[in-house]
Amino acid sequence: MAEWYRAQLRHNRFDSWDLLVTALRKDFLPSDYDDELWKQIEKRTQHSSEPVVNISVMKNLFEWLPEKPSEWKKLRILMS
């Protein structure tokens, strides 16, 4: 990771955290990561040991998305 960062600094200047995160995602995540994450979100169901869908799990999945869904969209997904 340190080698990657030093190599990046030769060609890029990360003026913000968001620019660094974007570069990291581009170089280290699979190209279909967002699609796979959405599939995981949409397939998530209540497990038999859960009294309700585990909101913290879903919240965590939503946080990994580069473009955050609206609160209404999150609610629709949780209710479906």
MOSULTA-V182224 format. One record per backbone hydrogen bond with DSSP energy under -0.5 kcal/mol. CO is the residue of the C=O (numbers start at 1). NH is the residue of the N-H. E is the energy in kcal/mol with one decimal. If there is no record, write none. Layout:
((CO	NH	E) (CO	NH	E))
This chain:
((1	5	-2.5) (2	6	-2.5) (3	7	-2.4) (4	8	-2.5) (5	9	-2.2) (6	10	-1.0) (7	11	-0.7) (8	11	-1.1) (8	12	-3.6) (12	14	-0.5) (13	15	-1.2) (16	20	-1.6) (17	21	-2.8) (18	22	-2.5) (19	23	-2.1) (20	24	-2.5) (21	25	-2.7) (22	26	-2.3) (23	27	-2.1) (24	28	-2.3) (25	29	-2.0) (30	33	-1.9) (32	36	-2.5) (33	37	-2.5) (34	38	-2.4) (35	39	-2.2) (36	40	-2.2) (37	41	-2.4) (38	42	-2.8) (39	43	-2.0) (40	44	-1.0) (47	50	-2.0) (53	55	-0.9) (54	58	-1.8) (55	59	-3.0) (56	60	-2.1) (57	61	-2.2) (58	62	-2.7) (59	63	-1.9) (60	64	-1.0) (61	64	-0.7) (61	65	-0.5) (62	65	-1.1) (66	68	-0.7) (70	74	-2.3) (71	75	-2.3) (72	76	-2.5) (73	77	-2.2) (74	78	-2.6) (75	79	-2.2) (76	80	-1.0) (77	80	-0.5))
